[in-house]
Amino acid sequence: MSNNILRPKQQIKDFIWLPRIYGLSLVERLAHRGAIDGDCWVWMASKNQKGYGRMVITDSDGKRTKVVHRVIYEHINGPLPKGLEIDHLCKNRACFNPSHIEAVTHKENCRRGNVGAHFGNKTHCPSGHPYSGDNLYISLKGSRSCRECTRTKSREWARAKRTETRRKTK
């Protein structure tokens, strides 16, 4: 699919719906529903809840809804190898430009996407205590916790246990 088949995004920003066009090849279907946004080929038709483009494909198993980036990957490279998933190098979930998608392991896809990185950026616990110095505890698994909050929770738990024990003995 060449870039000149797709329309610039600004030309179809009012794009809402295109009727189903039967008898078109996969490339023609993709071109009818895609738009150029910089280097990305953005899917302008139906998207799933996570923002990935989706389309109905008819194959030997019948009609199925598939994500567009996987359809284009498999059209060019063949079936996706087991244990791999598609990574958007441009981080645009609606993009289906073949040069922006790559088959990688789930671990690599998460690493590239900085999954959980926002936890490492936190400087204070939810109660406002700093994650630094003597107040910082790092578990054997590598998670951080606030010593002050842990102490407070332990005291509250012990106080509740003592109260519960006194009620049972009376």
C-alpha positions as CSV (number, residue, x, y, z in Angstrom):
1,M,0.0,0.0,0.0
2,S,1.6,3.3,-1.0
3,N,1.1,6.5,0.9
4,N,-0.7,8.2,-2.0
5,I,-3.7,5.8,-1.6
6,L,-4.5,7.2,1.9
7,R,-6.0,10.6,2.4
8,P,-4.5,13.3,4.7
9,K,-6.2,13.2,8.1
10,Q,-7.3,16.9,7.8
11,Q,-9.4,16.1,4.7
12,I,-11.5,13.6,6.5
13,K,-11.7,14.9,10.1
14,D,-15.5,14.9,9.7
15,F,-15.3,11.2,8.6
16,I,-18.0,9.3,10.5
17,W,-19.0,6.3,8.4
18,L,-18.4,4.8,5.0
19,P,-20.8,2.1,3.7
20,R,-19.4,-1.4,3.4
21,I,-17.8,-1.8,0.0
22,Y,-18.0,-5.3,-1.2
23,G,-15.6,-6.8,-3.7
24,L,-12.6,-4.7,-2.7
25,S,-9.2,-6.2,-2.0
26,L,-7.8,-5.9,1.5
27,V,-5.5,-3.1,0.5
28,E,-8.4,-1.1,-1.0
29,R,-10.5,-1.6,2.1
30,L,-7.6,-0.4,4.3
31,A,-7.1,2.6,2.0
32,H,-10.8,3.6,2.2
33,R,-10.7,3.7,6.0
34,G,-7.3,5.0,6.7
35,A,-5.8,8.5,6.8
36,I,-2.3,9.9,6.9
37,D,-1.3,11.7,10.1
38,G,2.4,12.5,9.9
39,D,4.1,9.2,9.3
40,C,1.2,7.2,10.8
41,W,-1.6,5.5,8.8
42,V,-4.5,6.1,11.2
43,W,-7.6,3.9,11.1
44,M,-10.6,6.1,11.0
45,A,-13.4,3.5,11.1
46,S,-14.4,1.3,13.9
47,K,-12.1,1.0,17.0
48,N,-12.3,-1.2,20.1
49,Q,-12.4,0.1,23.7
50,K,-8.6,0.4,23.8
51,G,-8.4,2.5,20.6
52,Y,-7.1,-0.2,18.2
53,G,-8.6,-0.2,14.8
54,R,-10.8,-3.2,14.0
55,M,-12.3,-4.7,10.9
56,V,-14.3,-7.7,9.8
57,I,-12.4,-10.3,7.9
58,T,-13.9,-13.3,6.1
59,D,-11.7,-16.3,6.0
60,S,-12.1,-20.1,6.0
61,D,-13.5,-19.9,9.5
62,G,-16.2,-17.4,8.5
63,K,-16.4,-13.7,9.5
64,R,-14.3,-12.5,12.4
65,T,-13.4,-9.1,13.8
66,K,-9.7,-8.6,13.9
67,V,-7.5,-5.6,14.9
68,V,-6.2,-3.8,11.8
69,H,-2.5,-3.7,12.7
70,R,-2.5,-7.5,13.0
71,V,-4.3,-7.9,9.7
72,I,-1.8,-5.7,7.9
73,Y,1.2,-7.5,9.6
74,E,-0.1,-10.9,8.7
75,H,-0.9,-9.8,5.1
76,I,2.7,-8.7,4.7
77,N,4.7,-11.1,6.9
78,G,2.4,-14.2,7.2
79,P,1.0,-15.5,10.5
80,L,2.2,-14.0,13.7
81,P,4.7,-16.4,15.4
82,K,3.4,-18.0,18.6
83,G,4.4,-16.2,21.8
84,L,4.8,-12.8,20.0
85,E,2.5,-9.8,19.8
86,I,2.4,-6.6,17.8
87,D,4.2,-3.5,19.1
88,H,3.4,-0.1,17.8
89,L,6.8,1.7,17.5
90,C,5.0,5.0,17.1
91,K,2.8,4.4,20.2
92,N,-0.3,5.2,18.2
93,R,-2.8,2.4,18.7
94,A,-4.9,3.3,15.7
95,C,-1.8,3.3,13.4
96,F,-1.5,0.4,10.8
97,N,1.6,1.6,9.0
98,P,3.7,-1.6,8.4
99,S,6.9,0.2,9.2
100,H,5.5,1.2,12.6
101,I,4.6,-2.3,13.8
102,E,6.9,-5.1,14.9
103,A,6.4,-8.6,16.4
104,V,7.9,-8.8,19.9
105,T,7.5,-10.8,23.1
106,H,5.0,-9.6,25.7
107,K,7.9,-8.7,28.0
108,E,9.6,-6.6,25.4
109,N,6.3,-4.8,24.5
110,C,5.8,-4.0,28.2
111,R,9.3,-2.8,28.6
112,R,9.0,-0.5,25.5
113,G,5.7,0.8,26.8
114,N,7.1,1.6,30.2
115,V,4.4,-0.4,32.0
116,G,4.5,0.5,35.7
117,A,7.1,3.2,35.2
118,H,4.7,5.8,36.8
119,F,5.1,3.9,40.1
120,G,8.9,4.5,40.0
121,N,8.3,8.2,39.5
122,K,6.4,8.6,42.7
123,T,8.3,10.5,45.4
124,H,5.8,10.3,48.2
125,C,3.3,7.7,49.5
126,P,-0.5,8.3,49.3
127,S,-0.3,9.7,52.9
128,G,2.3,12.2,51.9
129,H,5.4,10.6,53.5
130,P,8.6,10.8,51.4
131,Y,9.9,7.6,49.7
132,S,13.5,8.4,50.8
133,G,16.0,7.9,53.5
134,D,15.0,6.0,56.6
135,N,11.3,6.1,55.6
136,L,11.9,4.0,52.5
137,Y,11.6,0.2,52.7
138,I,12.4,-1.9,49.6
139,S,11.1,-5.5,49.8
140,L,12.9,-8.6,48.5
141,K,10.8,-8.4,45.3
142,G,11.9,-4.8,44.8
143,S,8.6,-3.0,45.7
144,R,8.8,0.2,47.8
145,S,6.8,1.0,50.9
146,C,6.6,3.7,53.4
147,R,7.9,2.7,56.9
148,E,5.8,5.3,58.7
149,C,2.6,4.0,57.1
150,T,3.6,0.4,57.8
151,R,4.2,1.3,61.5
152,T,0.8,3.0,61.7
153,K,-1.0,0.1,60.1
154,S,0.8,-2.4,62.5
155,R,-0.2,-0.3,65.5
156,E,-3.8,-0.1,64.4
157,W,-3.9,-3.9,63.8
158,A,-2.3,-4.6,67.2
159,R,-4.8,-2.2,68.9
160,A,-7.7,-4.0,67.2
161,K,-6.4,-7.4,68.3
162,R,-6.0,-6.3,71.9
163,T,-9.5,-4.9,71.9
164,E,-10.9,-8.1,70.4
165,T,-9.0,-10.2,72.9
166,R,-10.4,-8.1,75.9
167,R,-14.0,-8.5,74.6
168,K,-13.6,-12.3,74.4
169,T,-12.2,-12.6,78.0
170,K,-15.0,-10.6,79.5
